[in-house]
Amino acid sequence: MKGSEKGRSSKSEVRSRNEFSKELESLRNKNLLRKLTCVEPAGNAHIKIKGQVYTNYSSNDYLGLSTHPEIVRAAAAAIQKFGFGSGSSRLLSGTFPPHAELEERLAKFKKTECVLVFNTGYAANTGVIPAIAGADTVIFSDELNHASIVDGIRLSKADVMVYMHRDMNHLESLLRKSSARRRLVITDTVFSMDGDIAPIKVLASLCERYGSGLMIDDAHGTGVLGKTGRGGLEHFGINGGSIIQMGTLSKAAGCYGAFVAGSKDVIDLLINRARSFMYSTSLPPAVAAAGCTAIDIMGRRSVRLRERLWKNRKHLHDGLEHMGFDTLDSETPIIPVLAGNIDTSLKMGQYLYDNKIFAPAIRPPTVPGDKCRIRFSVTAGHTAEDIDKTLECLKKL
Ligand SMILES: *Cc1c(COP(=O)(O)O)cnc(C)c1O
């Protein structure tokens, strides 16, 4: 670290480089350093890494739509017609036909008055929450809500009360005690690391009783839950009413982008207040066109795909339970296998990887340090043989 070696760096540059590398070193020492892996798709539910083929349990492409020929064709045709980039925010450069079409189809799909498309689920949550919850609002948030909800709450001026995971008694006691002028309950429908489902019916009636708004994040529910894939509300057989529904096109739809469905007033307010919508370039029209086709397939023509998805889910889940693995309260294609601490989860992930199974270890800050896990995301694309092999491999663990 003598001056001559670093002759061309300024002192502050050297200092910040040291700080960054120290921080990285500390992450490495705690086994918390994350790294990226290059992958290529290799047929249904498989990926290639460094030339080797792995069974893939890391993707949320539940129905295998990301490679669906009709969706690929729709995107290609839209690129021919509209070019690629959209140029700017829709407030400046306008709404392309595929954006409008996508919102129309999503409103029908979710059976709501209106829909606004966002660039990602992360952008939707960080845009919507500050737009609808101000300094006079208390937000009640499930402790296992997705990071994008947590960040959306941080960006808002609202106070937050975190209730214990899916604990309706706890939520009710907080609602009862609160004297806030406005209240908003926010929950994932399917919890992304545990794979369990929020009791939306109870939540909706509690919200009604205590005069609270309700916002649900249906990222993993859309296309997966409900007879026709409409998500959490269809699963519980309840009408949207005043519930604000957020969902993504990046998971079961196999595309990219996200949306918020609600009343026209809510949507108009978001167009005026959601900063991630206002100050970010809109989705490429071809991405929206792909989304249109995906919604069409997901809503009307994916019954068999969804049947296969749930059959695969049962196969893997029952097999894991039978061997005595702790899969928490998973009820969906997201199946956690509790491993304990960071080290054991990494070892388990590595063992699977060595056996050509790609199922990532999930560590802090995503989950608590004593609840590290392997997260299996099973899809319609897995074969019974894929799942048998995976179970066989875990049996030898
Ligand atoms: C994946 C996910 C998001 C983020 O969606 P992206 O489109 O990937 O940004 C938000 N909420 C939940 C619950 C998710 O699982």
The ligand as a Gaussian input file, in Angstrom:
#p B3LYP/6-31G(d) Opt

LIG

0 1
 C      -40.530000     -11.651000      -7.324000
 C      -41.340000     -10.850000      -6.417000
 C      -41.439000      -9.466000      -6.570000
 C      -40.611000      -8.715000      -7.559000
 O      -41.047000      -8.912000      -8.866000
 P      -40.039000      -8.648000     -10.063000
 O      -40.919000      -8.526000     -11.258000
 O      -39.118000      -9.821000     -10.121000
 O      -39.314000      -7.377000      -9.754000
 C      -42.289000      -8.784000      -5.729000
 N      -42.999000      -9.422000      -4.769000
 C      -42.904000     -10.749000      -4.589000
 C      -43.707000     -11.404000      -3.514000
 C      -42.057000     -11.501000      -5.396000
 O      -41.935000     -12.811000      -5.182000

